[in-house]
């Protein structure tokens, strides 16, 4: 069984490098509060800036909860993350679906940011249900990112 990847794009008025940095190094500032898996709300979401690095949330008490890993860190063009959350949204080190984020600079100085979440069939019997949930979640999260990027541009 193959499941069509989730693809979501937004265009932000930031350069490629600034868009990459806003997405990858400030995720905790734009990610929806409460849409995390730790016992307490996130205080930050961290993507360690190297292949093999961790992707995790940290709560106000410093407790870290893994989400996945960095597969490829290629600023300012591409970020490839291994999503290691299972059908119950609990960390599973043996499960990896891919979340690729591409940053394509435009002639007007803006950047098109495209997220693709793929290999969803790896969720097994729950794949269809999980894909539907993710299809409902990624558009809102990408809009939150776009809003955050706009606030960064407005603050300049």
Backbone as CSV, one residue per row, in Angstrom:
resi,resn,N_x,N_y,N_z,CA_x,CA_y,CA_z,C_x,C_y,C_z
1,UNK,0.849,-1.180,0.000,0.000,0.000,0.000,0.893,1.241,0.000
2,UNK,0.552,2.170,-0.855,1.274,3.433,-0.913,0.296,4.562,-0.600
3,UNK,0.745,5.533,0.162,-0.091,6.679,0.514,0.547,7.922,-0.087
4,UNK,-0.273,8.725,-0.729,0.209,9.956,-1.354,0.818,10.858,-0.279
5,UNK,2.020,11.358,-0.520,2.646,12.260,0.455,1.804,13.517,0.685
6,UNK,1.977,14.103,1.838,1.349,15.380,2.160,2.305,16.466,1.685
7,UNK,1.800,17.396,0.895,2.626,18.490,0.400,1.904,19.797,0.710
8,UNK,2.621,20.691,1.341,2.051,21.987,1.733,3.091,23.069,1.479
9,UNK,2.684,24.159,0.812,3.619,25.256,0.501,3.078,26.585,0.986
10,UNK,4.012,27.436,1.382,3.706,28.833,1.688,4.838,29.672,1.105
11,UNK,4.534,30.912,0.786,5.560,31.841,0.344,5.711,32.903,1.416
12,UNK,6.958,33.148,1.804,7.245,34.115,2.858,8.152,35.203,2.314
13,UNK,8.017,36.398,2.868,8.827,37.533,2.417,10.146,37.589,3.187
14,UNK,10.861,36.494,3.142,12.193,36.395,3.736,13.117,35.803,2.697
15,UNK,14.402,36.125,2.797,15.385,35.480,1.926,15.408,33.988,2.239
16,UNK,16.004,33.232,1.341,16.134,31.785,1.549,16.774,31.477,2.907
17,UNK,17.888,32.136,3.207,18.603,31.857,4.454,17.758,32.223,5.667
18,UNK,17.106,33.379,5.625,16.282,33.787,6.768,15.079,32.863,6.937
19,UNK,14.499,32.418,5.826,13.361,31.487,5.911,13.821,30.155,6.505
20,UNK,14.968,29.662,6.051,15.514,28.415,6.594,15.744,28.560,8.095
21,UNK,16.390,29.651,8.490,16.690,29.865,9.907,15.408,29.972,10.743
22,UNK,14.416,30.693,10.234,13.165,30.854,10.980,12.473,29.509,11.165
23,UNK,12.508,28.693,10.134,11.864,27.385,10.229,12.647,26.449,11.149
24,UNK,13.932,26.325,10.884,14.731,25.282,11.527,15.257,25.637,12.907
25,UNK,15.502,26.921,13.174,16.121,27.263,14.457,15.167,27.974,15.409
26,UNK,13.962,28.287,14.929,13.000,28.987,15.782,11.647,28.280,15.819
27,UNK,11.648,26.979,15.575,10.403,26.222,15.503,9.561,26.377,16.770
28,UNK,10.200,26.438,17.901,9.466,26.588,19.159,8.699,27.888,19.259
29,UNK,9.086,28.884,18.459,8.403,30.184,18.491,7.167,30.217,17.614
30,UNK,7.095,29.344,16.602,5.933,29.398,15.716,5.047,28.150,15.777
31,UNK,5.545,27.069,16.342,4.756,25.832,16.423,3.557,26.050,17.344
32,UNK,2.444,25.463,17.005,1.210,25.659,17.762,1.358,25.171,19.209
33,UNK,1.091,26.050,20.168,1.144,25.631,21.575,0.172,24.479,21.828
34,UNK,0.634,23.494,22.567,-0.211,22.355,22.895,-0.195,21.254,21.850
35,UNK,0.377,21.495,20.683,0.440,20.473,19.643,1.790,19.771,19.722
36,UNK,2.064,19.221,20.896,3.300,18.501,21.138,2.963,17.238,21.924
37,UNK,3.959,16.401,22.171,3.674,15.097,22.777,4.176,14.950,24.205
38,UNK,4.918,15.912,24.702,5.432,15.840,26.062,4.314,15.950,27.087
39,UNK,4.631,15.614,28.316,3.638,15.681,29.394,3.226,17.116,29.693
40,UNK,4.124,18.064,29.449,3.847,19.485,29.664,4.009,20.226,28.342
41,UNK,3.393,21.397,28.199,3.541,22.168,26.960,5.004,22.485,26.660
42,UNK,5.307,22.595,25.386,6.696,22.865,25.000,7.092,24.300,25.337
43,UNK,8.336,24.452,25.743,8.951,25.770,25.890,9.808,26.050,24.665
44,UNK,10.275,24.972,24.014,11.073,25.110,22.806,10.990,23.813,22.015
45,UNK,11.234,23.928,20.716,11.373,22.772,19.839,12.726,22.936,19.169
46,UNK,13.539,21.911,19.267,14.936,21.997,18.838,15.201,21.028,17.695
47,UNK,15.864,21.548,16.669,16.405,20.724,15.596,17.906,20.949,15.629
48,UNK,18.646,19.926,16.019,20.103,20.068,16.077,20.659,20.180,14.652
49,UNK,21.511,21.177,14.403,21.894,21.549,13.041,22.971,20.689,12.382
50,UNK,22.693,19.371,12.286,23.636,18.474,11.614,22.962,17.141,11.342
51,UNK,23.373,16.461,10.275,22.841,15.123,10.050,23.109,14.241,11.271
52,UNK,22.094,13.509,11.681,22.197,12.684,12.883,21.764,13.417,14.138
53,UNK,21.553,14.728,14.041,21.106,15.509,15.187,19.692,15.126,15.599
54,UNK,19.343,15.502,16.785,18.015,15.202,17.320,17.012,16.276,16.935
55,UNK,15.738,15.886,16.907,14.593,16.782,16.749,13.710,16.483,17.948
56,UNK,13.538,17.475,18.817,12.839,17.200,20.070,12.186,18.458,20.619
57,UNK,11.299,18.240,21.577,10.703,19.360,22.304,11.281,19.376,23.712
58,UNK,11.307,20.572,24.290,11.776,20.745,25.665,10.712,21.542,26.404
59,UNK,10.310,21.053,27.594,9.307,21.793,28.351,9.968,22.774,29.313
60,UNK,9.168,23.509,30.044,9.682,24.561,30.934,10.590,24.009,32.024
61,UNK,10.446,22.726,32.374,11.299,22.101,33.385,12.562,21.490,32.795
62,UNK,12.746,21.645,31.482,13.929,21.106,30.823,13.790,19.662,30.386
63,UNK,12.618,19.075,30.543,12.403,17.685,30.130,12.288,17.639,28.606
64,UNK,13.071,16.760,27.996,13.117,16.646,26.545,12.374,15.399,26.077
65,UNK,11.593,15.558,25.015,10.834,14.464,24.419,11.182,14.411,22.939
66,UNK,11.744,13.294,22.506,12.175,13.146,21.116,11.002,13.058,20.152
67,UNK,11.210,13.668,18.977,10.271,13.576,17.857,10.903,12.802,16.706
68,UNK,12.221,12.931,16.553,12.881,12.302,15.420,14.325,12.737,15.320
69,UNK,14.803,12.755,14.069,16.218,13.066,13.852,16.399,13.856,12.564
70,UNK,17.559,14.462,12.456,17.934,15.187,11.247,18.593,14.194,10.300
71,UNK,18.047,14.078,9.105,18.642,13.218,8.083,19.598,14.037,7.220
72,UNK,19.159,15.239,6.835,20.019,16.111,6.037,19.794,17.561,6.455
73,UNK,20.889,18.279,6.641,20.873,19.697,7.005,21.658,20.412,5.908
74,UNK,20.952,21.098,5.009,21.586,21.697,3.838,21.086,23.126,3.646
75,UNK,21.474,24.037,4.578,20.995,25.413,4.467,21.592,26.111,3.254
76,UNK,20.885,26.991,2.611,19.517,27.391,2.936,18.470,26.696,2.058
77,UNK,18.849,25.608,1.380,17.948,24.992,0.419,17.018,23.928,0.993
78,UNK,17.512,23.121,1.938,16.764,21.914,2.264,17.045,21.450,3.687
79,UNK,15.982,20.922,4.292,16.056,20.282,5.594,15.272,18.987,5.477
80,UNK,15.879,17.871,5.849,15.200,16.582,5.806,15.209,15.995,7.204
81,UNK,14.004,15.811,7.731,13.840,15.304,9.089,13.232,13.910,9.065
82,UNK,13.661,13.087,9.989,13.054,11.782,10.200,12.016,11.911,11.304
83,UNK,10.743,11.800,10.954,9.623,11.843,11.915,9.533,10.457,12.525
84,UNK,9.727,10.353,13.819,9.745,9.055,14.489,8.637,8.951,15.527
85,UNK,7.498,9.499,15.180,6.322,9.390,16.031,5.392,8.364,15.411
86,UNK,4.893,7.454,16.236,4.040,6.391,15.727,2.588,6.853,15.594
87,UNK,1.698,5.922,15.342,0.287,6.245,15.120,-0.361,6.874,16.348
88,UNK,0.206,6.653,17.519,-0.297,7.254,18.764,0.460,8.537,19.100
89,UNK,1.323,8.978,18.202,2.165,10.153,18.387,3.088,10.002,19.601
90,UNK,3.615,8.789,19.747,4.640,8.498,20.749,5.932,8.194,19.994
91,UNK,7.065,8.565,20.575,8.351,8.342,19.920,8.606,6.854,19.730
92,UNK,9.017,6.481,18.526,9.362,5.098,18.189,10.673,5.132,17.407
93,UNK,11.788,4.744,18.036,13.080,4.832,17.362,13.190,3.938,16.126
94,UNK,12.285,2.963,15.988,12.330,2.053,14.850,11.480,2.507,13.669
95,UNK,10.724,3.581,13.830,9.870,4.103,12.768,10.452,5.412,12.244
96,UNK,10.537,5.525,10.927,10.990,6.783,10.330,10.142,7.071,9.099
97,UNK,9.378,8.167,9.157,8.805,8.746,7.945,9.591,10.030,7.708
98,UNK,9.518,10.566,6.504,10.358,11.715,6.183,9.541,12.988,6.032
99,UNK,10.077,14.057,6.612,9.527,15.397,6.435,10.633,16.219,5.782
100,UNK,10.436,16.513,4.485,11.401,17.318,3.746,10.858,18.726,3.606
101,UNK,11.688,19.705,3.912,11.313,21.104,3.746,12.301,21.715,2.769
102,UNK,11.775,22.257,1.665,12.596,22.899,0.646,12.343,24.405,0.686
103,UNK,13.406,25.155,0.496,13.362,26.614,0.536,13.836,27.118,-0.824
104,UNK,12.894,27.586,-1.640,13.202,28.014,-3.004,13.100,29.526,-3.106
105,UNK,14.262,30.187,-3.260,14.293,31.628,-3.396,13.594,32.083,-4.665
106,UNK,12.844,33.170,-4.575,12.100,33.730,-5.699,12.793,35.010,-6.171
107,UNK,12.493,35.412,-7.390,13.118,36.606,-7.973,12.842,37.874,-7.175
108,UNK,11.709,37.915,-6.478,11.356,39.126,-5.724,11.946,39.144,-4.313
109,UNK,12.801,38.166,-3.994,13.433,38.123,-2.679,12.683,37.294,-1.661
110,UNK,11.489,36.836,-2.005,10.724,35.984,-1.109,11.199,34.531,-1.273
111,UNK,10.658,33.653,-0.468,11.029,32.242,-0.519,9.778,31.389,-0.457
112,UNK,9.695,30.444,-1.378,8.625,29.451,-1.296,9.136,28.308,-0.431
113,UNK,8.377,27.999,0.614,8.737,26.938,1.550,7.749,25.802,1.337
114,UNK,8.267,24.644,0.941,7.418,23.489,0.654,7.781,22.349,1.585
115,UNK,6.788,21.876,2.298,6.945,20.742,3.201,6.311,19.524,2.543
116,UNK,7.030,18.417,2.552,6.495,17.147,2.068,6.709,16.101,3.146
117,UNK,5.615,15.504,3.622,5.699,14.411,4.594,5.373,13.137,3.822
118,UNK,6.344,12.240,3.751,6.209,11.055,2.896,6.563,9.769,3.641
119,UNK,6.377,8.671,2.940,6.586,7.316,3.468,5.568,7.005,4.566
120,UNK,4.380,7.546,4.409,3.330,7.400,5.414,2.838,5.967,5.539
121,UNK,3.036,5.164,4.509,2.627,3.758,4.587,3.383,3.010,5.680
122,UNK,4.479,3.573,6.155,5.247,2.935,7.233,4.486,2.908,8.559
123,UNK,3.383,3.632,8.638,2.548,3.563,9.841,1.743,2.268,9.892
124,UNK,1.872,1.432,8.877,1.224,0.123,8.864,-0.288,0.213,8.806
125,UNK,-0.973,-0.621,9.590,-2.435,-0.660,9.531,-3.099,0.675,9.874
126,UNK,-2.413,1.531,10.577,-2.967,2.840,10.961,-2.619,3.937,9.963
127,UNK,-1.958,3.599,8.868,-1.410,4.597,7.956,-2.460,5.566,7.431
128,UNK,-3.597,5.059,6.999,-4.618,5.931,6.435,-5.119,6.924,7.473
129,UNK,-5.367,6.447,8.678,-5.865,7.302,9.760,-4.831,8.368,10.138
130,UNK,-3.578,7.966,10.257,-2.521,8.909,10.612,-2.344,9.941,9.500
131,UNK,-2.380,9.484,8.242,-2.232,10.407,7.115,-3.344,11.455,7.131
132,UNK,-4.556,11.049,7.428,-5.671,12.004,7.504,-5.434,13.027,8.608
133,UNK,-4.946,12.566,9.743,-4.654,13.473,10.852,-3.567,14.475,10.462
134,UNK,-2.514,13.979,9.840,-1.414,14.853,9.427,-1.855,15.815,8.326
135,UNK,-2.718,15.354,7.422,-3.242,16.239,6.368,-4.044,17.389,6.971
136,UNK,-4.641,17.144,8.128,-5.368,18.197,8.819,-4.469,19.117,9.628
137,UNK,-3.294,18.628,10.020,-2.407,19.405,10.877,-1.381,20.258,10.160
138,UNK,-0.750,19.706,9.106,0.332,20.433,8.440,-0.092,21.771,7.841
139,UNK,-1.271,21.891,7.214,-1.630,23.210,6.658,-1.667,24.317,7.722
140,UNK,-2.237,24.027,8.870,-2.294,25.028,9.940,-0.921,25.378,10.471
141,UNK,-0.057,24.383,10.601,1.299,24.636,11.084,2.103,25.463,10.080
142,UNK,1.935,25.163,8.805,2.646,25.952,7.792,2.132,27.392,7.764
143,UNK,0.841,27.584,8.034,0.316,28.945,8.110,0.890,29.671,9.323
144,UNK,1.020,28.958,10.442,1.654,29.560,11.620,3.091,29.965,11.307
145,UNK,3.800,29.116,10.558,5.161,29.474,10.151,5.143,30.725,9.281
146,UNK,4.227,30.774,8.306,4.145,31.941,7.413,3.842,33.208,8.208
147,UNK,2.943,33.099,9.177,2.619,34.261,10.021,3.838,34.700,10.825
148,UNK,4.575,33.733,11.373,5.783,34.046,12.124,6.817,34.716,11.213
149,UNK,6.998,34.168,10.016,7.945,34.754,9.069,7.561,36.186,8.741
150,UNK,6.271,36.429,8.576,5.811,37.793,8.294,6.135,38.714,9.458
151,UNK,5.953,38.231,10.682,6.267,39.059,11.852,7.756,39.368,11.910
152,UNK,8.581,38.436,11.461,10.031,38.661,11.417,10.369,39.743,10.395
153,UNK,9.690,39.697,9.262,9.922,40.711,8.229,9.429,42.072,8.705
154,UNK,8.258,42.092,9.350,7.692,43.357,9.827,8.575,43.991,10.906
155,UNK,9.284,43.168,11.672,10.131,43.671,12.758,11.428,44.294,12.240
156,UNK,11.727,44.083,10.993,12.979,44.630,10.408,12.924,46.115,10.230
